[in-house]
Amino acid sequence: LDELGYVPFSKEGAELLFQILAERHERGSVIITTNLGFADWTQIFGDPNMTAALLDRLTHRAHIIECTWDSYRLKQSLKARDNNHPQPEKKK
């Protein structure tokens, strides 16, 4: 799941995702990317109890990788902008 939390779930959508991930628990791997910390996941799912149960399953035997670097997309955009619009040379 890429960018979990970018768009909040409806109650029905959150329940469906919970069911899918609960059934997947201990059967196979799941990779989730998000810009939100675990404390903010209740905003996505709306229900604190369901969020806690989901996090319990997802973090059980998990490898959590926290990335704190800048967006590579932003870096590429800024580089492209600079290449297309070079700064004029300053006269001495």
Secondary structure, DSSP 4 states (H G I P E B T S, - for coil): --STTSSPPPHHHHHHHHHHHHHHTTTS------SS-GGGHHHHHS-HHHHHHHHHHHHTT-------SPPHHHHHHHHHHHHHSPPPPPP-
